[in-house]
Amino acid sequence: MPRSTRIAGIVTTGELTDAGFSADRIRTLTRRGDLYQVGRGVYASGTLASEMLAIADGLQLLQLAAAVAVTGPGAVVSHESAAYLHSIDLLSRQDAATLTCPPQRGRNARAGIRLHTATLSADHVTAFGRLPVTTPARTVVDLARTLSFRAGVVTTDSALHRQLVTKAELRQVLTDCRRWPGARQAAAVIDFADGRAESPLESIARIAFNDCGLPPPELQVWLGGTVEPIGRVDFYWKQYRTIAEVDGALKYADPHRARAQLRRDSLLRDEGFEVVHFTWQQITQTPEHVAASIRNAFRRNTTRRSA
């Protein structure tokens, strides 16, 4: 079968037709398994499809390869789809394939493909297997420019935590994009981001603390104990000896783990720490109530220490 000049093993209907394959022949090859139809007007070789579908997320990778093939020369996986390839967290899922392509008149995205237009420098593009994809740093900056501040922080915290990028690398990419829409917001996201945040919930909590006027906490601090620490806490305000802990959906699914958490809280309180817990629902729906609980803990510890 013909070989695509863009991604080996991926061909469009137009390429097959140009190579002399009739519509009937294409249907026959598809029935036999020599071709695998990934989407409308785009096929993978049977061998490539078998290899890809045998691995985790193989279908998604095939669909991204198909999106690049049908979009045309210069198309690069970017934004949410690039974050997916780099295993960078997103606040919300994007089902469409997101690509960046050079500015070109008359180029329209197909169904299931979301196009951004920009000129990408060579050092902003890397490869993920057979796919051209924006680098982690360029991906983070693009998302920080185009998503909400909250979603941008979730993505940037994740990339920093996974050590895929540094703030210096992000600022260098941002310098290259300084005249682009959203660059000012991206700069604010990068300044606020903290790689010590270990989950989207912790990133959202940091934003809520800031919006509610709380001082910035330390993250992932080991506290208590004389011989060894009692435990590592999510957020800590040293001035007020106050701890805030995120309760994820699975945190207390195991009763043994739940009892261990209660015992740890008791040991920390015995050493003079205030401990406040909150959930995803509370920090996203009623952040002011969470902030009020933390302020009350500040006051209790300040009063106790004064006495």
RODO-2510 file (C-alpha; in nm, 4 decimals, decimal comma):
residues 307
     n   res          X          Y          Z
     1     m     0,0000     0,0000     0,0000
     2     p     0,1192     0,3598    -0,0450
     3     r     0,3215     0,5145     0,2349
     4     s     0,2279     0,8583     0,3699
     5     t     0,5109     1,1100     0,3557
     6     r     0,3933     1,2569     0,6869
     7     i     0,3329     0,9633     0,9220
     8     a     0,4411     0,6165     0,8180
     9     g     0,1471     0,3792     0,7956
    10     i    -0,1211     0,6515     0,7798
    11     v    -0,2819     0,7408     0,4474
    12     t    -0,5753     0,9496     0,3355
    13     t    -0,8384     0,8535     0,0804
    14     g    -0,6852     1,1065    -0,1577
    15     e    -0,3439     0,9418    -0,1324
    16     l    -0,4949     0,6000    -0,1955
    17     t    -0,6886     0,7305    -0,4953
    18     d    -0,3782     0,9013    -0,6343
    19     a    -0,1966     0,5680    -0,6038
    20     g    -0,4604     0,3995    -0,8225
    21     f    -0,6849     0,2418    -0,5591
    22     s    -1,0561     0,2489    -0,6432
    23     a    -1,3266     0,2901    -0,3797
    24     d    -1,4157    -0,0800    -0,4166
    25     r    -1,0524    -0,1792    -0,3708
    26     i    -1,0247     0,0331    -0,0578
    27     r    -1,3355    -0,1309     0,0872
    28     t    -1,1953    -0,4765     0,0075
    29     l    -0,8626    -0,3989     0,1756
    30     t    -1,0488    -0,2697     0,4789
    31     r    -1,2618    -0,5853     0,5057
    32     r    -0,9500    -0,8016     0,4784
    33     g    -0,7729    -0,6076     0,7510
    34     d    -0,4995    -0,4711     0,5262
    35     l    -0,6375    -0,1244     0,5990
    36     y    -0,7987     0,0043     0,9182
    37     q    -1,0290     0,3036     0,8906
    38     v    -0,9341     0,5398     1,1712
    39     g    -1,1769     0,8135     1,0703
    40     r    -1,3539     0,9615     0,7732
    41     g    -1,1125     0,9716     0,4827
    42     v    -0,8079     0,8355     0,6670
    43     y    -0,6696     0,4842     0,7095
    44     a    -0,3903     0,3059     0,8915
    45     s    -0,2093     0,0033     0,7579
    46     g    -0,3362    -0,3199     0,9108
    47     t     0,0056    -0,3848     1,0638
    48     l     0,0231    -0,0428     1,2290
    49     a    -0,3335    -0,0689     1,3549
    50     s    -0,2672    -0,4116     1,5088
    51     e     0,0430    -0,2823     1,6851
    52     m    -0,1253     0,0317     1,8151
    53     l    -0,4525    -0,1255     1,9253
    54     a    -0,2609    -0,3811     2,1300
    55     i    -0,1239    -0,1110     2,3629
    56     a    -0,2915     0,1138     2,6162
    57     d    -0,4356     0,4298     2,4571
    58     g    -0,3441     0,2944     2,1142
    59     l    -0,6741     0,4008     1,9580
    60     q    -0,6249     0,7593     2,0800
    61     l    -0,2760     0,7638     1,9312
    62     l    -0,4096     0,6375     1,5985
    63     q    -0,6774     0,9052     1,6006
    64     l    -0,4187     1,1760     1,6651
    65     a    -0,2028     1,0419     1,3823
    66     a    -0,5075     1,0478     1,1552
    67     a    -0,5868     1,4058     1,2560
    68     v    -0,2324     1,5135     1,1672
    69     a    -0,2497     1,3309     0,8329
    70     v    -0,5790     1,4823     0,7185
    71     t    -0,4894     1,8328     0,8357
    72     g    -0,1897     1,8459     0,6076
    73     p     0,1765     1,9485     0,6045
    74     g     0,3054     2,1275     0,9111
    75     a     0,0319     2,0054     1,1471
    76     v     0,1608     1,9368     1,5002
    77     v    -0,0207     1,7892     1,8002
    78     s    -0,0540     2,0687     2,0572
    79     h    -0,2499     2,2127     2,3504
    80     e    -0,4737     1,9558     2,5275
    81     s    -0,3736     1,6666     2,2999
    82     a    -0,0050     1,7401     2,3562
    83     a    -0,0682     1,7518     2,7319
    84     y    -0,2275     1,4075     2,7030
    85     l     0,0797     1,2714     2,5228
    86     h     0,3166     1,4241     2,7801
    87     s     0,1020     1,2971     3,0735
    88     i     0,0367     1,6508     3,1966
    89     d    -0,2795     1,6958     3,4037
    90     l    -0,5726     1,8950     3,2673
    91     l    -0,8554     2,0445     3,4699
    92     s    -1,1106     1,9244     3,2141
    93     r    -1,0924     1,6701     2,9356
    94     q    -1,0861     1,7736     2,5688
    95     d    -1,2197     1,5023     2,3364
    96     a    -1,1279     1,6755     2,0100
    97     a    -0,7781     1,6348     1,8689
    98     t    -0,6002     1,9691     1,9146
    99     l    -0,3417     2,0650     1,6544
   100     t    -0,1369     2,3693     1,5597
   101     c    -0,0674     2,4342     1,1919
   102     p     0,1005     2,7160     0,9998
   103     p    -0,1217     3,0090     0,9011
   104     q    -0,2861     2,9123     0,5742
   105     r    -0,5972     3,0411     0,4012
   106     g    -0,8873     2,8108     0,3561
   107     r    -0,7751     2,5491     0,6070
   108     n    -1,0790     2,4271     0,7999
   109     a    -1,0808     2,1788     1,0835
   110     r    -1,2743     1,8564     1,0335
   111     a    -1,5195     1,7228     1,2875
   112     g    -1,3302     1,6059     1,5960
   113     i    -1,0291     1,8281     1,5232
   114     r    -0,9659     2,1661     1,6834
   115     l    -0,7116     2,3796     1,4987
   116     h    -0,4851     2,6565     1,6244
   117     t    -0,2748     2,8512     1,3764
   118     a     0,0766     2,9623     1,4597
   119     t     0,4288     2,9404     1,3279
   120     l     0,6170     2,6934     1,5479
   121     s     0,9933     2,7238     1,5762
   122     a     1,1888     2,4003     1,5517
   123     d     1,2877     2,4063     1,9193
   124     h     0,9198     2,4139     2,0190
   125     v     0,8476     2,0812     1,8454
   126     t     0,9526     1,7306     1,9431
   127     a     0,8342     1,3793     1,8532
   128     f     0,6178     1,1285     2,0355
   129     g     0,6751     0,8061     1,8491
   130     r     0,5477     0,8801     1,4969
   131     l     0,3759     1,2035     1,5959
   132     p     0,5087     1,5605     1,5809
   133     v     0,4102     1,7287     1,9081
   134     t     0,4841     2,0551     2,0851
   135     t     0,7446     2,0283     2,3602
   136     p     0,6237     2,0130     2,7211
   137     a     0,7289     2,3756     2,7759
   138     r     0,5500     2,5036     2,4648
   139     t     0,2455     2,2925     2,5519
   140     v     0,2235     2,4413     2,9012
   141     v     0,2646     2,7986     2,7760
   142     d    -0,0011     2,7474     2,5056
   143     l    -0,2477     2,6141     2,7626
   144     a    -0,1625     2,8865     3,0147
   145     r    -0,2406     3,1428     2,7422
   146     t    -0,5638     2,9916     2,6155
   147     l    -0,7305     2,8296     2,9189
   148     s    -0,8591     2,9932     3,2359
   149     f    -0,6097     3,0937     3,5050
   150     r    -0,7257     2,8018     3,7211
   151     a    -0,6881     2,5449     3,4422
   152     g    -0,3498     2,6916     3,3488
   153     v    -0,2223     2,6542     3,7049
   154     v    -0,3367     2,2903     3,7200
   155     t    -0,1449     2,2146     3,4002
   156     t     0,1669     2,4111     3,4960
   157     d     0,1839     2,2648     3,8469
   158     s     0,1567     1,9161     3,6956
   159     a     0,4362     1,9693     3,4424
   160     l     0,6639     2,1175     3,7095
   161     h     0,5836     1,8376     3,9554
   162     r     0,6641     1,5716     3,6965
   163     q     0,9885     1,7574     3,6200
   164     l     0,8975     1,7862     3,2542
   165     v     0,9747     2,1584     3,2571
   166     t     1,1398     2,4253     3,4685
   167     k     1,0157     2,7778     3,5264
   168     a     1,3219     2,9050     3,3385
   169     e     1,2236     2,6979     3,0334
   170     l     0,8648     2,8193     3,0519
   171     r     0,9742     3,1818     3,0720
   172     q     1,2029     3,1348     2,7722
   173     v     0,9170     2,9968     2,5628
   174     l     0,6930     3,2771     2,6876
   175     t     0,9534     3,5290     2,5718
   176     d     0,9197     3,3840     2,2215
   177     c     0,5394     3,4240     2,2462
   178     r     0,5313     3,7542     2,4345
   179     r     0,3213     3,9356     2,1726
   180     w     0,0601     3,6610     2,1481
   181     p    -0,2897     3,6754     2,3001
   182     g    -0,2937     3,5555     2,6592
   183     a     0,0787     3,6066     2,7192
   184     r     0,0170     3,8266     3,0242
   185     q    -0,2058     3,5645     3,1848
   186     a     0,0504     3,2935     3,1048
   187     a     0,3171     3,4974     3,2865
   188     a     0,0910     3,5217     3,5930
   189     v     0,0245     3,1456     3,5801
   190     i     0,3962     3,0656     3,5651
   191     d     0,4704     3,2985     3,8567
   192     f     0,1965     3,1386     4,0677
   193     a     0,2727     2,7773     3,9744
   194     d     0,4369     2,5451     4,2264
   195     g     0,5730     2,2028     4,1398
   196     r     0,5220     2,0828     4,4973
   197     a     0,1475     2,0585     4,4302
   198     e     0,0838     1,6895     4,3755
   199     s    -0,2667     1,6918     4,2270
   200     p    -0,5191     1,9169     4,0532
   201     l    -0,7057     1,9376     4,3846
   202     e    -0,4006     2,0857     4,5569
   203     s    -0,3560     2,3331     4,2708
   204     i    -0,7214     2,4413     4,2941
   205     a    -0,6866     2,4777     4,6716
   206     r    -0,3864     2,7086     4,6377
   207     i    -0,5830     2,9341     4,4036
   208     a    -0,8798     2,9365     4,6419
   209     f    -0,6546     3,0289     4,9360
   210     n    -0,5119     3,3163     4,7358
   211     d    -0,8536     3,4368     4,6165
   212     c    -0,9843     3,4313     4,9745
   213     g    -0,6921     3,6399     5,0985
   214     l    -0,5103     3,3709     5,2968
   215     p    -0,1312     3,3934     5,3157
   216     p     0,0455     3,1404     5,0912
   217     p     0,1120     2,8094     5,2698
   218     e     0,4139     2,5841     5,2531
   219     l     0,3492     2,2593     5,0646
   220     q     0,4370     1,8995     5,1484
   221     v     0,6021     1,9680     5,4852
   222     w     0,7142     1,6978     5,7311
   223     l     0,6007     1,7878     6,0843
   224     g     0,5991     1,6697     6,4436
   225     g     0,7800     1,3981     6,6311
   226     t     1,1094     1,3889     6,8169
   227     v     1,2822     1,0859     6,6647
   228     e     1,1036     1,0924     6,3304
   229     p     0,8281     1,3128     6,1836
   230     i     0,4646     1,2268     6,2462
   231     g     0,3799     1,2802     5,8821
   232     r     0,3898     1,4968     5,5719
   233     v     0,1075     1,7494     5,5401
   234     d    -0,0430     1,9053     5,2275
   235     f    -0,0435     2,2707     5,3408
   236     y     0,1193     2,4368     5,6399
   237     w     0,1138     2,7928     5,7791
   238     k     0,4153     2,8034     6,0087
   239     q     0,3255     3,1346     6,1735
   240     y    -0,0043     2,9889     6,2942
   241     r     0,1062     2,6243     6,3317
   242     t    -0,1946     2,5355     6,1181
   243     i    -0,2264     2,2441     5,8762
   244     a    -0,4774     2,1974     5,5938
   245     e    -0,5281     1,8535     5,4451
   246     v    -0,7002     1,7594     5,1167
   247     d    -0,9447     1,4715     5,1437
   248     g    -0,9553     1,3055     4,8020
   249     a    -1,2324     1,0683     4,6980
   250     l    -1,0259     0,7583     4,7824
   251     k    -0,8550     0,8850     5,0957
   252     y    -1,0858     0,7021     5,3336
   253     a    -1,1961     0,4137     5,1119
   254     d    -0,9665     0,1887     5,3163
   255     p    -1,0821     0,1825     5,6835
   256     h    -0,7262     0,1111     5,8003
   257     r    -0,6060     0,4202     5,6192
   258     a    -0,8897     0,6231     5,7687
   259     r    -0,7964     0,5159     6,1221
   260     a    -0,4298     0,5956     6,0535
   261     q    -0,5291     0,9455     5,9388
   262     l    -0,7329     1,0049     6,2532
   263     r    -0,4445     0,8875     6,4703
   264     r    -0,2011     1,1136     6,2840
   265     d    -0,4321     1,4123     6,3307
   266     s    -0,4510     1,3371     6,7030
   267     l    -0,0709     1,3203     6,7352
   268     l    -0,0296     1,6495     6,5478
   269     r    -0,2881     1,8216     6,7674
   270     d    -0,1146     1,6883     7,0783
   271     e     0,1975     1,8730     6,9591
   272     g     0,0082     2,1990     6,9257
   273     f    -0,0883     2,1986     6,5579
   274     e    -0,4334     2,2898     6,4300
   275     v    -0,5581     2,0544     6,1546
   276     v    -0,8284     2,1456     5,9008
   277     h    -0,9632     1,9020     5,6392
   278     f    -1,1568     1,9838     5,3214
   279     t    -1,2836     1,8050     5,0103
   280     w    -1,2914     1,8803     4,6376
   281     q    -1,6585     1,9756     4,6645
   282     q    -1,5942     2,2166     4,9498
   283     i    -1,2932     2,3938     4,7958
   284     t    -1,4602     2,4303     4,4558
   285     q    -1,8150     2,5157     4,5668
   286     t    -1,7720     2,6937     4,9011
   287     p    -1,4062     2,8027     4,9197
   288     e    -1,4936     3,0898     5,1532
   289     h    -1,6155     2,8360     5,4116
   290     v    -1,2865     2,6475     5,3894
   291     a    -1,0961     2,9749     5,4262
   292     a    -1,3082     3,0666     5,7296
   293     s    -1,2248     2,7318     5,8920
   294     i    -0,8550     2,7942     5,8353
   295     r    -0,8783     3,1483     5,9781
   296     n    -1,0565     3,0099     6,2840
   297     a    -0,7681     2,7667     6,3265
   298     f    -0,5245     3,0584     6,3018
   299     r    -0,7120     3,2373     6,5812
   300     r    -0,7346     2,9325     6,8063
   301     n    -0,3628     2,8657     6,7862
   302     t    -0,2732     3,2331     6,8278
   303     t    -0,4948     3,2562     7,1375
   304     r    -0,3543     2,9326     7,2841
   305     r     0,0060     3,0397     7,2332
   306     s    -0,0618     3,3848     7,3814
   307     a    -0,2189     3,2272     7,6897
***
